[in-house]
Amino acid sequence: MPQPAAPAPLPPAENRFKALLRSAGLLDWFLPALFGVVGLAYLFPQAGGEASVLPWDALNTGGVALVFFLYGLKLSLSSLRNGTRNWRLHVVVQLTTFLLFPLLALAVRPLFGGAQGQLLWPSIFFLCVLPSTVSTSVVMVSMGRGNVPAAIFNASLSALLGIALTPLWVGLVLHPTSAGGTEGLGRLALSLAWQVVLPVGAGMLLNPRFGEWAGRHKGRLRVLDQVVILSIVFVSFCESFGQGVFRSYAPATVALLGLGMVGLYFAVFGLVAGASRLLSFPAADRTTAIFCGSKKSLVHGSVFASLLFPATAATGALLLPLMLYHALQIVLASIMAQQFGRVAQRAEALAGAAPAD
């Protein structure tokens, strides 16, 4: 009688720790590079300012259009159609992203008094009206043993809805184009159409022919996305440092802002978890709702900051809460997704060991 195969040995603890750090993004080059370009902007603000020999505006404009074209290239219409069935889950995720977050920001607005608070609160509100991430949401849902197809659908849908809803929220509350009147609104609409809507549409039209190629090279294409983000962040912070926007920010203020971002993350996390239980979502859908609903996209934030607040020295300050939230959401969500995955694995093991009726 053949002996059953021995179970594969567990990887050493050191390797498991490295795998956790890598999944959290802490062994990836991008997060250190993100704070590195901020440091470069602080040391050499003139390098990204108007006196620079490089045409940063043209480079970033073309980069933004290319990023959204490649995003559309990876987006299949058939996958969007197939994902519409689990509508209650989708409604919870999108309402969390585009309604719960902004309402929480509006609720704390009275706490931000004084000149510093008046500068800080709009950047927090801007963070709260951004769409969810795509890759990070899907990775965290997969780690937590959630509903991965639903995560892909909701992350993609959030990115598409954000093209309209983020500028709408910003226009209603922050009025970034009020100084330009109708002409300013027209320029904004033209910029969104030229740099976002048309590239996404063109990419989706070419998906049947080149979508498989984009899927095979998604790692390299992701590097291109990250380089464009770093360029936008560098220019934004060069302008802000050059104009002295951060002179009034004490280290304690930045630390309190970081704690506030942690509080925002856990507030949304808890509210979505409670709503998912009230709606009797299965465990996999609860995981998807929590991890898709609690994310915010640095890609869209960088792009919309340059489009909605052009030629302003405060753009770097506008991105500060988003950068802190981006780093925190990767670390916190990665740790929590690991825990969700262990709980789901134990539940599956118990269900498999239960005797049949």
N, C-alpha and C positions, 0 to 999 in steps of 0.2 A: 504494500500500500504506500503510495507516494506521500512523503512528508509535506505538510503545508509550508509554503515559502516563509522564511523569516521576515518579520517586518523591517522595513528600511530604517537604519539608525537615524536618530535625530541629528541635525547638523549641530556642530559645536555652538556653545552659548555665544562665543565671540562672533560667529557668522550670523547667528540669528539677530544679534544686536546691530550688526552692520546692515542687515536686510531691513530692519526697522528704521534705521537712520536714513537709508536710501529711499524707502517708501515715503518717509516724512519730508523728503526733499533736502535733508541736511547734508547729504553727500553729493548733491547736485551742484553744479557750478553757478546756477542762475541766482540763487538767493544771496550768496556772498557777493556776486557781481553787482546785484541790485544796490546793495549798500555801498559797494565800492565806487560806483559811478556817482553816488551822492557825495562821497568823500572827494572824488576828483573835482566835482562841481564846486565844492567848498574851497578847494585849494586853487583852482584855475577857473573862476567864474567867467572870465573873458573868453574862454575857449568855446563856449556854447552860446555866447551873446551875439549881439548885432555886429560886433567888430571881428567876429571869426571869419577866416577865409573860406570855411566850408559852408555850402548852402544848406544849412540845417533844415529850413522850412521845406525846401523842395525834396530833400532826402526823406524827411519824416512823412510828408504828404504821400509820396510814392510808396513808402514802406507800409503805411496804414492801408492803402488800397490793395497792396499785394497780400497783406495778412488776411484781409477779409475775402479776397478772391480765393486764396488757398483754403480758407474755412468753408466757403461755399463749395469748393471742389470736393471736399471730404463729406459733404452733406447730401444724403440720398433722399429724394422725394418719397420713394417707396418705404424707406424706414420711418419717415415721419407719418405716413399714412397708416402703417402697421402699428404705430405706437399710440394711436388715439383711443384704444379700447379701455384702458384703465383710467377713466376720466377723473374719478374722485381723487386719486393720487396726484394727477397732473394739476388739478385745481388747487390742492393744498400747497404744492410746491411753488406754483406761480404766484398765488396770493401771498405766500410768505416772502418771496423775493421782491415783489413790486407793491405790496400793500403793508404787510406787517413791519418790515424794516423801516419804510418811510414814516409810518405812524409812531414807531418807537422814537425816531429822531425828532419828530415834531413834539412828542410828549416831554422830552428833556430840554427843549429849547429855552424855557424860562431859567434854566440853571446856568446859562451862558451869558453872563452880563459883562459889561466893560468892553474896552476896545479889543482885548485879546480874545474874549469869548465871541465877539461879533465876527472875528476872523476865523475862529476855530469851528464854530457850529456849522457854517455852510459846507466845510470840507467833510464833516461827519454826515451831513444830510446827503451830499453827493455820493459818498460811499454807500449809503443805504438805498439809493435808487438805481444802483448798477445791477446788471444781470448776474446770474450765477456763472461759475467757471464751467468749462466742459471737461477737460482732461482730469483735473483734480477731483471733481465730483464723482466721475465714473470710477477712478482708482479707489477712492475711499469707500464707495458703495461695494465695490468688488472685495476689498479687504474685509468689510463688515458682513459679507455674505448676504447682501441685499439683492434687489431686483435690478440687475445690470441693464437689461434692455430698456426698462423704464427710466433708469438714470441717464442713459444715452439720449433718449427722447426728450426728457425734461431739460437737460443741459443744452441741447440744441435749440429747443423751443424758447428757452429763456434768452439765449443769445439773439435769436431773431426778434422776440418781443422787445428786447432792450433797445433795438434800433429806434423804435417809436416811443416806448414808455419812459426811458431815461431822459431824453430831451424834453418830453412833455412835463415830467415832474420838475426838472430843473427850471424850465421856463415858467411854470406856475408859482414856484416858491422862491427861487433865487434870482430870476429875471436877468440872466446874463447878457441878453441882447437889448435890454430896455434903452440903453444909450443910443443904439443905432436905429431904433424904431422899426418901421416896416422894412427898411433897407437891411438892417441887421438880421432880421428874421429871414429875409430872402437869401442872404449870404449863408446863413446857417443851414437852411434847407438845401441849398445848392451844394454845400460842402458835404452834408450827410449823403446826398444822392450820389455825388461823384466819388467819394472815398469809401462809402460803406454799402449803400443799397445796390448800386450797379455792380460793384465787384462781387458781392455775395450772389446776386442773380446770375451773373456770368459764370461764376464757379459752379453753381447748381445746374445750369444748363449743360456744362461740360462734364458733369459728374459721371454720366453713363459711359463716357469714353475714357476719362482719365482718373475716375474715382479709385479704381484698383491701384493705379500707380501711386496716387496720393497716400493710400493706405499702406503700401509697401515702404514708402519713404517718410512716414509720419514723424519719425525721430528727427530726421534732418530738417523737415519743415518746421518742427517745433522750435529748433534752434533759431531758425529765421525769425519766427514770431518773437522769441526772447530778445534777439538783437535789436529789433525794431522798438520793443518796449524800453530797453536800456537806453536807446538813443533819445526817445521822447522824455524819459525821466531825467537824463543828463541835461538836456536843453532846458527843461522846466526848472530844475534846481539851479542851473547856472543863472537864469534870469532872476530867480528869487534871491539867491545869495548876492548877486550883483546889486540888487535894489535894497538889500538889508531887511528882507521880509521877516527873517527868523531872529532878528536881534532881540525881540521882546519875549522869545520863548526860552524860559529857564529849563535846565535839565529836569527839574521836578515836574514841570508842566508836561514834558514829553513822557515822563514815567507815568503820570496820572492818566494821560491820554492812552498809553498802552494798557493800563488797568481797565480803563473804560472800554477798550476794544475787547478785552477778555470778558467783561461783564455783558457786552452786547452779544457776543458769540453764545455764551451760556444761556442768556435770556431767550434768544431765538431757539436754541437747541431744546430747552425745556418746554417752551410753548408748542413747538411743532411735535415733540414727543407726546405731550398731553393731548393735543388735537388728534393725533394718529390713533391713540388708544381710545378716545371717545368715539371715533369713527370705525373702531374695530378693524383696523388694518391688520393684515397678517404681518408677522415679524419682518419678512423681507421687504415689504412695502414701507413699514415704519422706518427701517434703516435708510431706504431710498429717500423718503420725505425729509428725514433729519439731515442727511449729509448733502443732498442737493439744495435744500432750502437755506442752509446756513452759510453757503459759500458766496463770495463776491469776486468778480473777475478783474484782475489787474490789467489784462489786455484791454478790455472795454473801458476801464477807468482811465488808463493812459490816453487812449484814443479820444474819448469824449472830453477829457480835460482840455486837450489841444484844440478840439473843434468848438466846444461850447464856451470856452474862456480864452479866446485867442488874444495874443499880444498883451498879456497881463503878467506882471511880475509875481502874482500870488499863486500861479499854477503849481509851483513846487509845494507850497503850503497846502494846497488843495489835495495833493497826492499823499501827504504825510500820514493821515489816518488809514488810507487805503493800503499803504506799504506795511504799516504795523499790523493791520488786520490780515493782510495776505500772509505774512510770516507766521502769525499766531494761528491762523486757521489751518495751515499746513501741519504745524507741530501738534496742536491740540486734537485736530480731527484724526490725524494719523494714530495717535495713542488711543483715542476712543474707538476708532474703527477696528483696531487690533482687539480690543476688549469685546466689541460687538461680535467679531468673528469667532472668538473663543466661546462665547455664550451660544452662538448659533451652532457651532460644532458640537458642543456638549448636548444641546437639544436634539440634534440629528442622531447622535450616538444613542441617547436614551430612547428615542422613537424607534430606532432600528432594533434595540434590545428588547422592546416591549413585546409580550406574547400576543399573537393574533387572536381575535375574538372567535 
